[in-house]
């Protein structure tokens, strides 16, 4: 996967955004799969420890 997704919000958009009150396990799994598919060289610094630990657990 490559490329960049840019989402531009207007002031009106921000007023209409609602945040979920709880976590969604399916969405969390989808995001985790996406992050694990990013090449290590492009991995965000904040996620490296999580990614390394998760991949070790999954492949180990």
mmCIF file of the N, C-alpha and C atoms, coordinates in Angstrom:
data_MODEL
# 
_entry.id   MODEL 
# 
loop_
_atom_site.group_PDB 
_atom_site.id 
_atom_site.type_symbol 
_atom_site.label_atom_id 
_atom_site.label_alt_id 
_atom_site.label_comp_id 
_atom_site.label_asym_id 
_atom_site.label_entity_id 
_atom_site.label_seq_id 
_atom_site.pdbx_PDB_ins_code 
_atom_site.Cartn_x 
_atom_site.Cartn_y 
_atom_site.Cartn_z 
_atom_site.occupancy 
_atom_site.B_iso_or_equiv 
_atom_site.pdbx_formal_charge 
_atom_site.auth_seq_id 
_atom_site.auth_comp_id 
_atom_site.auth_asym_id 
_atom_site.auth_atom_id 
_atom_site.pdbx_PDB_model_num 
ATOM 1   N N  . UNK A 1 1  ? 0.834   -1.182  0.000  1.00 0.00 ? 1  UNK A N  1 
ATOM 2   C CA . UNK A 1 1  ? 0.000   0.000   0.000  1.00 0.00 ? 1  UNK A CA 1 
ATOM 3   C C  . UNK A 1 1  ? 0.875   1.239   0.000  1.00 0.00 ? 1  UNK A C  1 
ATOM 4   N N  . UNK A 1 2  ? 0.523   2.178   -0.820 1.00 0.00 ? 2  UNK A N  1 
ATOM 5   C CA . UNK A 1 2  ? 1.295   3.417   -0.808 1.00 0.00 ? 2  UNK A CA 1 
ATOM 6   C C  . UNK A 1 2  ? 0.353   4.576   -1.120 1.00 0.00 ? 2  UNK A C  1 
ATOM 7   N N  . UNK A 1 3  ? 0.875   5.756   -0.947 1.00 0.00 ? 3  UNK A N  1 
ATOM 8   C CA . UNK A 1 3  ? 0.071   6.935   -1.219 1.00 0.00 ? 3  UNK A CA 1 
ATOM 9   C C  . UNK A 1 3  ? -0.305  7.656   0.051  1.00 0.00 ? 3  UNK A C  1 
ATOM 10  N N  . UNK A 1 4  ? -0.952  8.770   -0.133 1.00 0.00 ? 4  UNK A N  1 
ATOM 11  C CA . UNK A 1 4  ? -1.348  9.593   0.997  1.00 0.00 ? 4  UNK A CA 1 
ATOM 12  C C  . UNK A 1 4  ? -2.818  9.934   0.870  1.00 0.00 ? 4  UNK A C  1 
ATOM 13  N N  . UNK A 1 5  ? -3.519  9.807   1.954  1.00 0.00 ? 5  UNK A N  1 
ATOM 14  C CA . UNK A 1 5  ? -4.915  10.203  2.003  1.00 0.00 ? 5  UNK A CA 1 
ATOM 15  C C  . UNK A 1 5  ? -4.978  11.513  2.768  1.00 0.00 ? 5  UNK A C  1 
ATOM 16  N N  . UNK A 1 6  ? -5.495  12.519  2.125  1.00 0.00 ? 6  UNK A N  1 
ATOM 17  C CA . UNK A 1 6  ? -5.647  13.817  2.781  1.00 0.00 ? 6  UNK A CA 1 
ATOM 18  C C  . UNK A 1 6  ? -7.125  14.144  2.871  1.00 0.00 ? 6  UNK A C  1 
ATOM 19  N N  . UNK A 1 7  ? -7.525  14.490  4.050  1.00 0.00 ? 7  UNK A N  1 
ATOM 20  C CA . UNK A 1 7  ? -8.918  14.875  4.271  1.00 0.00 ? 7  UNK A CA 1 
ATOM 21  C C  . UNK A 1 7  ? -8.910  16.318  4.754  1.00 0.00 ? 7  UNK A C  1 
ATOM 22  N N  . UNK A 1 8  ? -9.621  17.158  4.069  1.00 0.00 ? 8  UNK A N  1 
ATOM 23  C CA . UNK A 1 8  ? -9.684  18.574  4.424  1.00 0.00 ? 8  UNK A CA 1 
ATOM 24  C C  . UNK A 1 8  ? -11.042 18.862  5.045  1.00 0.00 ? 8  UNK A C  1 
ATOM 25  N N  . UNK A 1 9  ? -11.029 19.334  6.285  1.00 0.00 ? 9  UNK A N  1 
ATOM 26  C CA . UNK A 1 9  ? -12.251 19.662  7.002  1.00 0.00 ? 9  UNK A CA 1 
ATOM 27  C C  . UNK A 1 9  ? -12.481 21.166  6.986  1.00 0.00 ? 9  UNK A C  1 
ATOM 28  N N  . UNK A 1 10 ? -13.708 21.548  6.794  1.00 0.00 ? 10 UNK A N  1 
ATOM 29  C CA . UNK A 1 10 ? -14.082 22.951  6.929  1.00 0.00 ? 10 UNK A CA 1 
ATOM 30  C C  . UNK A 1 10 ? -14.531 23.181  8.372  1.00 0.00 ? 10 UNK A C  1 
ATOM 31  N N  . UNK A 1 11 ? -14.762 24.429  8.735  1.00 0.00 ? 11 UNK A N  1 
ATOM 32  C CA . UNK A 1 11 ? -15.280 24.730  10.069 1.00 0.00 ? 11 UNK A CA 1 
ATOM 33  C C  . UNK A 1 11 ? -16.607 24.019  10.312 1.00 0.00 ? 11 UNK A C  1 
ATOM 34  N N  . UNK A 1 12 ? -17.437 23.978  9.292  1.00 0.00 ? 12 UNK A N  1 
ATOM 35  C CA . UNK A 1 12 ? -18.734 23.301  9.416  1.00 0.00 ? 12 UNK A CA 1 
ATOM 36  C C  . UNK A 1 12 ? -18.535 21.815  9.652  1.00 0.00 ? 12 UNK A C  1 
ATOM 37  N N  . UNK A 1 13 ? -17.592 21.214  8.946  1.00 0.00 ? 13 UNK A N  1 
ATOM 38  C CA . UNK A 1 13 ? -17.312 19.791  9.141  1.00 0.00 ? 13 UNK A CA 1 
ATOM 39  C C  . UNK A 1 13 ? -16.939 19.495  10.587 1.00 0.00 ? 13 UNK A C  1 
ATOM 40  N N  . UNK A 1 14 ? -16.079 20.304  11.157 1.00 0.00 ? 14 UNK A N  1 
ATOM 41  C CA . UNK A 1 14 ? -15.647 20.079  12.537 1.00 0.00 ? 14 UNK A CA 1 
ATOM 42  C C  . UNK A 1 14 ? -16.810 20.195  13.522 1.00 0.00 ? 14 UNK A C  1 
ATOM 43  N N  . UNK A 1 15 ? -17.742 21.061  13.231 1.00 0.00 ? 15 UNK A N  1 
ATOM 44  C CA . UNK A 1 15 ? -18.902 21.189  14.122 1.00 0.00 ? 15 UNK A CA 1 
ATOM 45  C C  . UNK A 1 15 ? -19.805 19.964  14.053 1.00 0.00 ? 15 UNK A C  1 
ATOM 46  N N  . UNK A 1 16 ? -19.740 19.223  12.940 1.00 0.00 ? 16 UNK A N  1 
ATOM 47  C CA . UNK A 1 16 ? -20.609 18.059  12.750 1.00 0.00 ? 16 UNK A CA 1 
ATOM 48  C C  . UNK A 1 16 ? -19.948 16.732  13.124 1.00 0.00 ? 16 UNK A C  1 
ATOM 49  N N  . UNK A 1 17 ? -18.655 16.750  13.385 1.00 0.00 ? 17 UNK A N  1 
ATOM 50  C CA . UNK A 1 17 ? -17.939 15.512  13.721 1.00 0.00 ? 17 UNK A CA 1 
ATOM 51  C C  . UNK A 1 17 ? -18.377 15.019  15.089 1.00 0.00 ? 17 UNK A C  1 
ATOM 52  N N  . UNK A 1 18 ? -18.643 13.714  15.156 1.00 0.00 ? 18 UNK A N  1 
ATOM 53  C CA . UNK A 1 18 ? -18.992 13.074  16.425 1.00 0.00 ? 18 UNK A CA 1 
ATOM 54  C C  . UNK A 1 18 ? -18.003 11.953  16.694 1.00 0.00 ? 18 UNK A C  1 
ATOM 55  N N  . UNK A 1 19 ? -17.552 11.848  17.925 1.00 0.00 ? 19 UNK A N  1 
ATOM 56  C CA . UNK A 1 19 ? -16.635 10.790  18.304 1.00 0.00 ? 19 UNK A CA 1 
ATOM 57  C C  . UNK A 1 19 ? -17.404 9.680   18.994 1.00 0.00 ? 19 UNK A C  1 
ATOM 58  N N  . UNK A 1 20 ? -16.970 8.457   18.730 1.00 0.00 ? 20 UNK A N  1 
ATOM 59  C CA . UNK A 1 20 ? -17.625 7.314   19.360 1.00 0.00 ? 20 UNK A CA 1 
ATOM 60  C C  . UNK A 1 20 ? -17.337 7.301   20.855 1.00 0.00 ? 20 UNK A C  1 
ATOM 61  N N  . UNK A 1 21 ? -18.267 6.815   21.607 1.00 0.00 ? 21 UNK A N  1 
ATOM 62  C CA . UNK A 1 21 ? -18.101 6.741   23.056 1.00 0.00 ? 21 UNK A CA 1 
ATOM 63  C C  . UNK A 1 21 ? -17.257 5.563   23.501 1.00 0.00 ? 21 UNK A C  1 
ATOM 64  N N  . UNK A 1 22 ? -17.141 4.543   22.639 1.00 0.00 ? 22 UNK A N  1 
ATOM 65  C CA . UNK A 1 22 ? -16.357 3.349   22.967 1.00 0.00 ? 22 UNK A CA 1 
ATOM 66  C C  . UNK A 1 22 ? -15.536 2.940   21.759 1.00 0.00 ? 22 UNK A C  1 
ATOM 67  N N  . UNK A 1 23 ? -14.596 2.029   21.987 1.00 0.00 ? 23 UNK A N  1 
ATOM 68  C CA . UNK A 1 23 ? -13.780 1.505   20.899 1.00 0.00 ? 23 UNK A CA 1 
ATOM 69  C C  . UNK A 1 23 ? -14.582 0.544   20.037 1.00 0.00 ? 23 UNK A C  1 
ATOM 70  N N  . UNK A 1 24 ? -14.219 0.446   18.786 1.00 0.00 ? 24 UNK A N  1 
ATOM 71  C CA . UNK A 1 24 ? -14.838 -0.513  17.872 1.00 0.00 ? 24 UNK A CA 1 
ATOM 72  C C  . UNK A 1 24 ? -13.785 -1.561  17.545 1.00 0.00 ? 24 UNK A C  1 
ATOM 73  N N  . UNK A 1 25 ? -13.927 -2.782  18.063 1.00 0.00 ? 25 UNK A N  1 
ATOM 74  C CA . UNK A 1 25 ? -12.902 -3.815  17.865 1.00 0.00 ? 25 UNK A CA 1 
ATOM 75  C C  . UNK A 1 25 ? -12.596 -4.112  16.392 1.00 0.00 ? 25 UNK A C  1 
ATOM 76  N N  . UNK A 1 26 ? -13.612 -4.088  15.544 1.00 0.00 ? 26 UNK A N  1 
ATOM 77  C CA . UNK A 1 26 ? -13.380 -4.374  14.118 1.00 0.00 ? 26 UNK A CA 1 
ATOM 78  C C  . UNK A 1 26 ? -12.531 -3.268  13.496 1.00 0.00 ? 26 UNK A C  1 
ATOM 79  N N  . UNK A 1 27 ? -12.865 -2.023  13.785 1.00 0.00 ? 27 UNK A N  1 
ATOM 80  C CA . UNK A 1 27 ? -12.103 -0.903  13.238 1.00 0.00 ? 27 UNK A CA 1 
ATOM 81  C C  . UNK A 1 27 ? -10.666 -0.914  13.762 1.00 0.00 ? 27 UNK A C  1 
ATOM 82  N N  . UNK A 1 28 ? -10.479 -1.244  15.038 1.00 0.00 ? 28 UNK A N  1 
ATOM 83  C CA . UNK A 1 28 ? -9.139  -1.336  15.615 1.00 0.00 ? 28 UNK A CA 1 
ATOM 84  C C  . UNK A 1 28 ? -8.323  -2.415  14.899 1.00 0.00 ? 28 UNK A C  1 
ATOM 85  N N  . UNK A 1 29 ? -8.941  -3.543  14.583 1.00 0.00 ? 29 UNK A N  1 
ATOM 86  C CA . UNK A 1 29 ? -8.249  -4.628  13.872 1.00 0.00 ? 29 UNK A CA 1 
ATOM 87  C C  . UNK A 1 29 ? -7.873  -4.200  12.460 1.00 0.00 ? 29 UNK A C  1 
ATOM 88  N N  . UNK A 1 30 ? -8.765  -3.508  11.783 1.00 0.00 ? 30 UNK A N  1 
ATOM 89  C CA . UNK A 1 30 ? -8.478  -3.035  10.423 1.00 0.00 ? 30 UNK A CA 1 
ATOM 90  C C  . UNK A 1 30 ? -7.312  -2.052  10.439 1.00 0.00 ? 30 UNK A C  1 
ATOM 91  N N  . UNK A 1 31 ? -7.308  -1.124  11.375 1.00 0.00 ? 31 UNK A N  1 
ATOM 92  C CA . UNK A 1 31 ? -6.208  -0.165  11.471 1.00 0.00 ? 31 UNK A CA 1 
ATOM 93  C C  . UNK A 1 31 ? -4.896  -0.867  11.813 1.00 0.00 ? 31 UNK A C  1 
ATOM 94  N N  . UNK A 1 32 ? -4.956  -1.862  12.693 1.00 0.00 ? 32 UNK A N  1 
ATOM 95  C CA . UNK A 1 32 ? -3.753  -2.610  13.065 1.00 0.00 ? 32 UNK A CA 1 
ATOM 96  C C  . UNK A 1 32 ? -3.185  -3.347  11.856 1.00 0.00 ? 32 UNK A C  1 
ATOM 97  N N  . UNK A 1 33 ? -4.040  -3.947  11.043 1.00 0.00 ? 33 UNK A N  1 
ATOM 98  C CA . UNK A 1 33 ? -3.571  -4.622  9.834  1.00 0.00 ? 33 UNK A CA 1 
ATOM 99  C C  . UNK A 1 33 ? -2.925  -3.633  8.874  1.00 0.00 ? 33 UNK A C  1 
ATOM 100 N N  . UNK A 1 34 ? -3.518  -2.471  8.751  1.00 0.00 ? 34 UNK A N  1 
ATOM 101 C CA . UNK A 1 34 ? -2.958  -1.439  7.876  1.00 0.00 ? 34 UNK A CA 1 
ATOM 102 C C  . UNK A 1 34 ? -1.564  -1.016  8.356  1.00 0.00 ? 34 UNK A C  1 
ATOM 103 N N  . UNK A 1 35 ? -1.426  -0.768  9.636  1.00 0.00 ? 35 UNK A N  1 
ATOM 104 C CA . UNK A 1 35 ? -0.136  -0.341  10.186 1.00 0.00 ? 35 UNK A CA 1 
ATOM 105 C C  . UNK A 1 35 ? 0.905   -1.442  10.026 1.00 0.00 ? 35 UNK A C  1 
ATOM 106 N N  . UNK A 1 36 ? 0.509   -2.694  10.210 1.00 0.00 ? 36 UNK A N  1 
ATOM 107 C CA . UNK A 1 36 ? 1.475   -3.798  10.092 1.00 0.00 ? 36 UNK A CA 1 
ATOM 108 C C  . UNK A 1 36 ? 1.925   -4.013  8.656  1.00 0.00 ? 36 UNK A C  1 
ATOM 109 N N  . UNK A 1 37 ? 1.173   -3.465  7.699  1.00 0.00 ? 37 UNK A N  1 
ATOM 110 C CA . UNK A 1 37 ? 1.519   -3.605  6.286  1.00 0.00 ? 37 UNK A CA 1 
ATOM 111 C C  . UNK A 1 37 ? 2.455   -2.504  5.793  1.00 0.00 ? 37 UNK A C  1 
ATOM 112 N N  . UNK A 1 38 ? 2.656   -1.459  6.587  1.00 0.00 ? 38 UNK A N  1 
ATOM 113 C CA . UNK A 1 38 ? 3.547   -0.359  6.220  1.00 0.00 ? 38 UNK A CA 1 
ATOM 114 C C  . UNK A 1 38 ? 4.988   -0.851  6.305  1.00 0.00 ? 38 UNK A C  1 
ATOM 115 N N  . UNK A 1 39 ? 5.819   -0.576  5.288  1.00 0.00 ? 39 UNK A N  1 
ATOM 116 C CA . UNK A 1 39 ? 7.234   -0.967  5.386  1.00 0.00 ? 39 UNK A CA 1 
ATOM 117 C C  . UNK A 1 39 ? 7.877   -0.358  6.630  1.00 0.00 ? 39 UNK A C  1 
ATOM 118 N N  . UNK A 1 40 ? 8.760   -1.115  7.265  1.00 0.00 ? 40 UNK A N  1 
ATOM 119 C CA . UNK A 1 40 ? 9.401   -0.670  8.509  1.00 0.00 ? 40 UNK A CA 1 
ATOM 120 C C  . UNK A 1 40 ? 10.072  0.695   8.346  1.00 0.00 ? 40 UNK A C  1 
ATOM 121 N N  . UNK A 1 41 ? 10.615  0.965   7.177  1.00 0.00 ? 41 UNK A N  1 
ATOM 122 C CA . UNK A 1 41 ? 11.306  2.241   6.960  1.00 0.00 ? 41 UNK A CA 1 
ATOM 123 C C  . UNK A 1 41 ? 10.343  3.428   6.963  1.00 0.00 ? 41 UNK A C  1 
ATOM 124 N N  . UNK A 1 42 ? 9.063   3.180   6.711  1.00 0.00 ? 42 UNK A N  1 
ATOM 125 C CA . UNK A 1 42 ? 8.067   4.249   6.677  1.00 0.00 ? 42 UNK A CA 1 
ATOM 126 C C  . UNK A 1 42 ? 7.186   4.250   7.925  1.00 0.00 ? 42 UNK A C  1 
ATOM 127 N N  . UNK A 1 43 ? 7.489   3.366   8.846  1.00 0.00 ? 43 UNK A N  1 
ATOM 128 C CA . UNK A 1 43 ? 6.687   3.217   10.050 1.00 0.00 ? 43 UNK A CA 1 
ATOM 129 C C  . UNK A 1 43 ? 6.771   4.478   10.909 1.00 0.00 ? 43 UNK A C  1 
ATOM 130 N N  . UNK A 1 44 ? 5.636   5.012   11.342 1.00 0.00 ? 44 UNK A N  1 
ATOM 131 C CA . UNK A 1 44 ? 5.679   6.179   12.242 1.00 0.00 ? 44 UNK A CA 1 
ATOM 132 C C  . UNK A 1 44 ? 6.428   5.829   13.528 1.00 0.00 ? 44 UNK A C  1 
ATOM 133 N N  . UNK A 1 45 ? 7.257   6.716   13.983 1.00 0.00 ? 45 UNK A N  1 
ATOM 134 C CA . UNK A 1 45 ? 8.083   6.481   15.168 1.00 0.00 ? 45 UNK A CA 1 
ATOM 135 C C  . UNK A 1 45 ? 7.247   6.071   16.378 1.00 0.00 ? 45 UNK A C  1 
ATOM 136 N N  . UNK A 1 46 ? 6.075   6.680   16.540 1.00 0.00 ? 46 UNK A N  1 
ATOM 137 C CA . UNK A 1 46 ? 5.226   6.395   17.696 1.00 0.00 ? 46 UNK A CA 1 
ATOM 138 C C  . UNK A 1 46 ? 4.701   4.961   17.690 1.00 0.00 ? 46 UNK A C  1 
ATOM 139 N N  . UNK A 1 47 ? 4.686   4.313   16.515 1.00 0.00 ? 47 UNK A N  1 
ATOM 140 C CA . UNK A 1 47 ? 4.103   2.971   16.408 1.00 0.00 ? 47 UNK A CA 1 
ATOM 141 C C  . UNK A 1 47 ? 5.140   1.860   16.314 1.00 0.00 ? 47 UNK A C  1 
ATOM 142 N N  . UNK A 1 48 ? 6.418   2.192   16.264 1.00 0.00 ? 48 UNK A N  1 
ATOM 143 C CA . UNK A 1 48 ? 7.445   1.168   16.045 1.00 0.00 ? 48 UNK A CA 1 
ATOM 144 C C  . UNK A 1 48 ? 7.486   0.106   17.133 1.00 0.00 ? 48 UNK A C  1 
ATOM 145 N N  . UNK A 1 49 ? 7.434   0.512   18.379 1.00 0.00 ? 49 UNK A N  1 
ATOM 146 C CA . UNK A 1 49 ? 7.488   -0.466  19.470 1.00 0.00 ? 49 UNK A CA 1 
ATOM 147 C C  . UNK A 1 49 ? 6.268   -1.385  19.407 1.00 0.00 ? 49 UNK A C  1 
ATOM 148 N N  . UNK A 1 50 ? 5.084   -0.807  19.201 1.00 0.00 ? 50 UNK A N  1 
ATOM 149 C CA . UNK A 1 50 ? 3.869   -1.612  19.092 1.00 0.00 ? 50 UNK A CA 1 
ATOM 150 C C  . UNK A 1 50 ? 3.961   -2.572  17.914 1.00 0.00 ? 50 UNK A C  1 
ATOM 151 N N  . UNK A 1 51 ? 4.398   -2.048  16.766 1.00 0.00 ? 51 UNK A N  1 
ATOM 152 C CA . UNK A 1 51 ? 4.480   -2.876  15.550 1.00 0.00 ? 51 UNK A CA 1 
ATOM 153 C C  . UNK A 1 51 ? 5.452   -4.029  15.745 1.00 0.00 ? 51 UNK A C  1 
ATOM 154 N N  . UNK A 1 52 ? 6.632   -3.760  16.278 1.00 0.00 ? 52 UNK A N  1 
ATOM 155 C CA . UNK A 1 52 ? 7.622   -4.814  16.488 1.00 0.00 ? 52 UNK A CA 1 
ATOM 156 C C  . UNK A 1 52 ? 7.101   -5.880  17.448 1.00 0.00 ? 52 UNK A C  1 
ATOM 157 N N  . UNK A 1 53 ? 6.493   -5.449  18.537 1.00 0.00 ? 53 UNK A N  1 
ATOM 158 C CA . UNK A 1 53 ? 5.956   -6.388  19.532 1.00 0.00 ? 53 UNK A CA 1 
ATOM 159 C C  . UNK A 1 53 ? 4.820   -7.229  18.917 1.00 0.00 ? 53 UNK A C  1 
ATOM 160 N N  . UNK A 1 54 ? 3.947   -6.584  18.176 1.00 0.00 ? 54 UNK A N  1 
ATOM 161 C CA . UNK A 1 54 ? 2.803   -7.287  17.573 1.00 0.00 ? 54 UNK A CA 1 
ATOM 162 C C  . UNK A 1 54 ? 3.257   -8.276  16.519 1.00 0.00 ? 54 UNK A C  1 
ATOM 163 N N  . UNK A 1 55 ? 4.145   -7.854  15.622 1.00 0.00 ? 55 UNK A N  1 
ATOM 164 C CA . UNK A 1 55 ? 4.619   -8.764  14.576 1.00 0.00 ? 55 UNK A CA 1 
ATOM 165 C C  . UNK A 1 55 ? 5.387   -9.939  15.170 1.00 0.00 ? 55 UNK A C  1 
ATOM 166 N N  . UNK A 1 56 ? 6.128   -9.704  16.228 1.00 0.00 ? 56 UNK A N  1 
ATOM 167 C CA . UNK A 1 56 ? 6.854   -10.785 16.907 1.00 0.00 ? 56 UNK A CA 1 
ATOM 168 C C  . UNK A 1 56 ? 5.852   -11.802 17.478 1.00 0.00 ? 56 UNK A C  1 
ATOM 169 N N  . UNK A 1 57 ? 4.784   -11.315 18.082 1.00 0.00 ? 57 UNK A N  1 
ATOM 170 C CA . UNK A 1 57 ? 3.765   -12.202 18.665 1.00 0.00 ? 57 UNK A CA 1 
ATOM 171 C C  . UNK A 1 57 ? 2.993   -12.967 17.597 1.00 0.00 ? 57 UNK A C  1 
ATOM 172 N N  . UNK A 1 58 ? 2.706   -12.330 16.476 1.00 0.00 ? 58 UNK A N  1 
ATOM 173 C CA . UNK A 1 58 ? 1.925   -12.961 15.424 1.00 0.00 ? 58 UNK A CA 1 
ATOM 174 C C  . UNK A 1 58 ? 2.761   -13.988 14.663 1.00 0.00 ? 58 UNK A C  1 
ATOM 175 N N  . UNK A 1 59 ? 3.998   -13.630 14.362 1.00 0.00 ? 59 UNK A N  1 
ATOM 176 C CA . UNK A 1 59 ? 4.834   -14.537 13.560 1.00 0.00 ? 59 UNK A CA 1 
ATOM 177 C C  . UNK A 1 59 ? 5.612   -15.523 14.427 1.00 0.00 ? 59 UNK A C  1 
ATOM 178 N N  . UNK A 1 60 ? 5.752   -15.240 15.726 1.00 0.00 ? 60 UNK A N  1 
ATOM 179 C CA . UNK A 1 60 ? 6.541   -16.097 16.614 1.00 0.00 ? 60 UNK A CA 1 
ATOM 180 C C  . UNK A 1 60 ? 5.762   -17.280 17.061 1.00 0.00 ? 60 UNK A C  1 
# 
